[in-house]
Amino acid sequence: MAVKQVESAARVLGAFETLIRNQPIGLGALARQLGEPKSAVQRALATLAATGWITPAADEGSGWQASSRILVLAHIAQHGADIVEQARPVLERLQDETDETIILNVPDGDRVVVLDVAISRQLLRTSPQVGLLVPVPTSAAGRAILCHLPPDEAAAFLDGAPPAELAATLAADRARGWSINAGEVAAGASAVGAAVLAAGGRPTASITISVPTARMPAERYEQLGQLVAQAAAGLSDLGAAERGAP
């Protein structure tokens, strides 16, 4: 006996696929593409928005676009969920130790995306969403990855060779073992980050400690930087052990 399809699910998935192919797109244009009543398409869009799959387009009034959540699932589908499973205890231990928000970031093509977050329990805290695209040259997460990449791969992230000032920053980050974002991505939020390295020193991810700038005096960068570097090194060692590396 054939299993009956869930028509509402098929409608939502069809709307999502068509939206991705034509984004950004508004309700009326999407309804015409699908040949469906506006009311039905509006319900599909409301479902996709409520579950985090779509967001309003950057240009106000131009409709909807896919969120970066799909990048997270694509990364997991391609590389497996091992990194999330391995990293989660590390993130939680670091969160307990610092009482701040801890973030796992991964490179995806020429972007860096948030893959998992352990949110601080403090009232004043940072709370990035899973799937958030991280600006590579200004973030601790991006710089931690960049500073361990060969020059040609780093240039691919930046659409060209890094400027002299950024190149000097990356060299210092690599020598020190951790990177700093002193409010360069979002006003009022600072971070330190370190790379998770595979065999041969290739960065596969980064861990960042994200802190409201009000709780980040200059002397705390050193303290948290050493902690995040230790956590990232531990995750690197765990990955090497599971791969059977010596």
C-alpha positions in Angstrom: 0.0 0.0 0.0 1.4 3.4 -1.0 2.1 5.9 1.8 0.0 9.0 1.3 2.0 12.2 1.0 1.6 15.2 3.4 0.3 17.8 0.9 1.0 20.7 3.2 4.6 19.6 3.7 5.0 19.2 -0.1 3.6 22.7 -0.6 6.0 24.3 1.9 9.0 22.5 0.4 8.0 23.5 -3.1 7.7 27.1 -2.0 11.1 26.9 -0.3 12.8 25.5 -3.4 11.2 28.0 -5.7 12.2 30.8 -3.3 15.8 29.7 -3.3 15.9 29.7 -7.1 14.4 33.2 -7.4 15.5 35.0 -4.2 14.8 37.6 -3.1 11.2 37.2 -4.1 7.9 38.6 -2.7 4.6 36.9 -2.0 2.9 37.8 -5.2 5.8 36.8 -7.5 6.3 33.5 -5.6 2.5 32.7 -5.9 2.7 33.3 -9.6 5.8 31.1 -10.0 4.0 28.3 -8.1 0.6 28.7 -9.6 -0.9 28.7 -6.1 -3.3 31.1 -4.3 -1.6 33.8 -2.3 -3.2 32.7 0.9 -1.6 29.2 0.6 1.8 30.6 -0.3 1.6 33.1 2.6 1.0 30.2 5.0 4.0 28.4 3.6 6.2 31.5 4.0 5.0 32.0 7.6 6.0 28.4 8.4 9.4 28.8 6.8 10.0 32.1 8.6 8.9 30.8 12.0 11.2 27.8 11.7 14.2 29.9 10.7 14.6 28.8 7.0 13.9 32.2 5.5 14.4 35.9 6.4 13.3 39.2 5.0 15.6 40.3 2.2 18.3 42.8 3.0 16.7 45.4 0.7 13.6 46.4 2.5 10.4 45.6 0.6 12.1 43.2 -1.8 10.6 40.1 -0.3 12.2 37.0 1.2 15.5 35.1 1.0 16.8 31.9 2.4 18.6 32.1 5.7 22.1 30.8 6.3 20.6 27.9 8.2 20.8 25.8 5.0 24.6 26.3 5.0 24.8 24.6 8.4 22.9 21.5 7.2 24.9 21.4 4.0 28.1 21.4 6.0 26.9 18.6 8.2 25.6 16.6 5.2 29.0 17.0 3.5 31.3 16.5 6.5 29.1 14.6 9.0 27.9 15.7 12.4 31.2 14.5 14.1 32.5 18.0 14.7 29.3 19.1 16.4 29.2 16.0 18.6 32.9 16.3 19.5 32.8 20.0 20.1 29.7 20.2 22.3 31.3 19.0 25.6 34.2 21.4 24.9 31.9 24.3 24.4 29.9 23.5 27.5 33.0 23.2 29.7 34.4 26.5 28.4 31.0 28.1 29.0 31.0 26.8 32.6 34.6 28.0 33.1 34.0 31.5 31.7 30.3 32.1 32.1 30.3 33.5 28.6 28.9 32.5 25.2 31.0 30.0 23.4 30.7 29.5 19.6 31.8 26.8 17.1 32.4 28.2 13.6 33.3 26.4 10.4 34.6 27.5 7.0 32.1 27.0 4.2 33.6 27.9 0.8 34.8 31.4 1.2 32.6 32.1 4.3 32.6 31.3 7.9 29.3 30.1 9.5 28.2 29.6 13.1 27.6 25.8 13.6 26.8 25.6 17.3 26.5 27.9 20.3 26.6 27.4 24.1 24.8 30.6 25.3 26.0 32.3 28.5 23.6 32.2 31.4 24.3 35.8 32.4 21.6 38.4 31.9 23.8 40.6 29.7 25.2 38.3 27.1 25.8 37.8 23.4 23.6 35.2 21.6 24.4 34.6 17.9 22.1 32.3 15.9 23.3 29.0 14.5 23.7 29.7 10.8 25.0 33.2 11.2 27.5 34.2 8.6 30.6 35.6 10.3 32.6 38.5 8.6 35.9 36.8 8.0 38.5 39.6 8.1 37.1 41.4 11.2 36.0 38.6 13.4 38.0 36.5 15.9 36.4 33.4 14.4 37.4 34.3 10.8 40.9 35.5 11.7 41.6 32.4 13.7 41.0 30.4 10.6 42.6 32.8 8.2 45.9 32.9 10.0 46.5 29.2 9.5 45.6 29.1 5.8 48.2 29.1 3.0 48.3 32.6 1.3 46.3 31.5 -1.8 43.5 30.1 0.3 43.4 33.1 2.6 43.2 35.3 -0.5 40.1 33.4 -1.7 38.3 34.4 1.5 39.3 38.0 1.1 38.9 38.4 -2.7 42.6 39.2 -2.9 45.8 39.3 -0.8 45.3 40.7 2.7 46.3 44.3 3.1 49.6 44.8 5.0 47.8 45.7 8.3 45.6 42.6 8.2 48.6 40.4 7.2 50.5 41.7 10.2 47.5 41.0 12.5 47.2 37.4 11.1 50.9 36.8 11.7 50.6 38.0 15.3 47.5 35.9 15.8 49.2 32.7 14.5 52.3 33.3 16.7 50.1 34.0 19.8 47.7 31.2 19.2 44.5 33.2 19.3 42.7 36.1 17.6 40.9 39.2 18.9 37.7 41.0 17.8 37.6 44.2 19.9 34.1 45.4 18.9 34.9 45.3 15.2 31.9 43.2 14.1 29.2 44.5 16.4 29.2 47.5 18.7 29.2 46.3 22.3 30.5 42.8 21.6 34.0 41.5 21.7 35.5 38.1 21.3 38.6 35.9 21.3 39.0 32.9 19.1 41.4 30.0 18.2 41.5 27.5 15.4 40.7 23.8 15.6 43.5 22.2 13.5 43.5 18.9 11.5 46.6 16.9 10.7 49.2 19.1 9.0 47.9 22.2 10.8 44.9 22.8 8.5 42.1 24.7 10.2 38.8 22.9 10.2 36.9 25.1 12.6 37.3 27.8 15.2 36.1 28.3 18.7 35.3 31.8 20.0 34.4 33.2 23.4 31.9 36.1 22.8 31.6 38.7 25.5 29.8 42.0 26.0 32.5 44.6 25.7 31.5 46.0 29.1 32.9 42.8 30.6 36.1 42.8 28.5 38.8 45.0 29.9 42.2 44.7 28.2 43.6 42.3 30.7 40.8 39.8 30.1 41.7 39.2 26.5 44.9 37.4 27.6 43.0 35.3 30.1 40.3 34.2 27.7 42.6 33.9 24.8 44.7 31.3 26.6 41.5 29.4 27.6 40.1 29.3 24.1 43.4 28.3 22.7 43.6 25.4 25.1 40.0 24.3 24.3 40.7 24.4 20.5 43.9 22.4 21.0 42.0 19.8 23.0 39.4 19.5 20.2 42.2 19.2 17.6 43.8 16.4 19.7 40.5 14.7 20.0 39.9 14.8 16.2 43.4 13.4 15.6 42.9 10.6 18.1 39.6 9.6 16.3 41.4 9.6 13.0 44.1 7.4 14.4 46.8 10.0 14.0 50.0 9.5 16.0 
